[in-house]
Amino acid sequence: MAEPAADSRMELSSLLHDLHLLSSEKPLPPPPLPSITALLARLKEKLIGASSDSDTSSLIGHVERLFQTADPDWLFSLTSVNEEGRQEELQSAYRSLISALIGCADLPLCEDDCGSLAPAAYQSIPSRAVPVCSVLRALLGALGNWEGSGLLLSVAPPVCVFAVTHFQDQVWTNPPSRAAAQSLQEALLRAGGWRDSTHLLVGDGRQREGGEEGGILRGVLDVLQPQLTKDSWQRCVAVKLVFSWTLLQLAPPSLSPHLPRLLPPPLLFNDHYRPENCMLGVRCLHHIILNTLVLSCLLDLLLVLEKPPSSLDPSSSRRKPCRHDDMLRLVLIHMEAENNVALRRVYASVLPLLVDRMGVAVCRHLRRVERVVLGYLEVRDPPEETNRLKVLEVLQRVTRAAWPRMQRRRLHLLLRSLLQLMVDVSSDSQLHDSVREKLMSEATLCIKLLHDCSPGNAQTVLQQVDSSCCSPEVLGCLVTVTTR
């Protein structure tokens, strides 16, 4: 271990003497430095046992000076604990000290799970959070100048949770405390070389034994988990906000592996009597649905809750709208608004099955289905053209189920879109032959089904096709449609 410089060591010895952590009454010559783990334990005890706010503030200031002046080799090196293989002990000592520091600015808890605290209860929190942010920034600055990374990944989760708690515009924050917390979050990103909050949580997305490569998501969830139980989540108003912030940073494929831990809290929020908690739960669930493949799971759950409309007796009274209608409506609304091709594939993959479940009741949604089909047929989705193939399948199922309702205006729009698709596909040299053949075949079947619904109206549209602008392949397909 490299020895600290003489002047730095004297300053450090004087600091430890001021903290009553060295027994010598004379700071010079400096006595041997104590074990860092023992020192951290003593500092934690002093912080927890501080009898007044002034004592706490003074201690925090001394700890900040410690991180600013001490040699990183002494602060973070395994050799400083005088025994090999004790990395976990060092990490535990730092986590305990950080917990004590964060505890100096802890939010008060509600006495029960139904109440809320008045703003006056949080009045002292901002002034306590600012110095805690400062000392944690000093620690991260020292860690960022040291080559080791295991310790940073160990202490980063509670620091991140603290920063997120205090940089939000809430009743327990004010402009100075929010600025300090935002600066702390930025210092955390710099210390680990993380690009942004998503990179901080999931790293580069490469899995390794024991967790993500360079990400702290598991650690953040470990910090939040004890407060996210059914009986405790309402007692600390900040925990739901930190959880939702964490969740909203995640995108595919990082979200799916953690779904068992990420799904229960939004369900708790959604089941609460307060509208703001319900809306937060809905927002979280919406993000989960958009960023995982859980739509097929929801379809399975629907079968448990109710019979699909297609299974009801056709001779029974008019089918009332049900949860299947709600789900189809939401899926169609999001499909119309979605521009991301990858997310479009997620929606399109479940739409045929959902339409099948609806049966003739899909008539209630024909206009939305038409808009989705027309919109998705216009956009290429190479190389497999999954979106176009799926909506062609949807159009076939809708036409078979609701053929009496395929009105003239709708039929004209759909036929023109299908003809345009066939012309575009037949001249697209970038498409693989098998994909082109599949698209042509499925589009031809759609045209045939629409033609069978209303031969006269369909024939009027087909006769307007200019054969000079179409390839022999397209003309050959049309011949098969009109041939009886």
Buried (B, 14 or more C-beta within 10 A) or exposed (E): EEEBEEEBBBBBBBBBBEBEBBEEEEBEEBBEBBBBBEBBBBBBEBBEEBEEEEEBBBBBEBBBBBBBBBBBBBBBBBEBBEEEEBBEEBBBBBBBBBBBBBBBBBBBBBEEEEEEBEEEBBEEBBBBBBBBBBBBBBBBBBBBEBEBEEBBBBBBBBBBBBBBBBBBEBBBBBEEBBBBBBBBBBBBBEBBEBEEBBBBBBBEBEEEEEBBEBBBBBBBBBBBBEBBEEEEBBBBBBBBBBBBBBBBBBEBEBBBBBBEBBBBBBEBBBEBEEEEBBEBBEBBBEBBBBBBEBBEEBBEEBEEEEEBBBEBEEEEEEBEEBEBBEBBBBBBEBBEEBEEEEBBBBBBBBBBBBBBBBBBBBBBBBEBBBBBBBBBBEEBBEEBBBBBBBBBBBBBBBBBBBBEBBEEEBBBBBBBBBBEBBBBBBEBEEBEEEBBEBBBEBBBBBBBBBBBBBEEBBEBBBEEBEEEEBBEBBEEBBEEBBEE
